[in-house]
Amino acid sequence: MRPIAFALLTTGLLALAACSPEAPGGGETAPPADAPPAAAEAPGQPQVTTAVDPAAPFRQDFALIGTEPFWRLDVKGSTLVLSRPDPEPELTAPSAALAATSGKAVWTGQAGTTSVVATLTAGTCSDGMSDRVYPYAAEVKVGDLVLKGCGISSVELARQPAP
């Protein structure tokens, strides 16, 4: 290799290495506080954002459970199935709509002429009868009746020992 080409190649490699400083132990360092904003952050430039779907954690099956009186609402895809002790019949609301924000989901459906609204809110919840701790508080409105309890994904519920 010619000495001039070698010198140019070495200079180019050194310049590239200087553009990406490494933190001790590897990885990139944060830019200095007085560094100009990145091109995507510059005024007048379009902002690049990554869309986060707040409903993503709720796109799985859930069990909402309450006691006194006992009730259970299963969310299976977009179907809500409410079970209560006899003589109450099982209630099914197919094609329920899901609306979610960070840490909260609301399914709204119809079981015949009866509206069914199931709400899960992130937060530790106890059913009051067992030692089981649930990751969500639950509320189910069936017409004018309001049922309060706890909620958990069906997969997580299956992993836990029976109460």
Helices and strands as residue ranges (DSSP letters): H 3-19, G 39-41, G 56-58, E 62-66, E 71-76, E 79-83, E 91-93, E 97-101, E 104-111, E 114-126, E 133-142, E 145-153, H 154-159
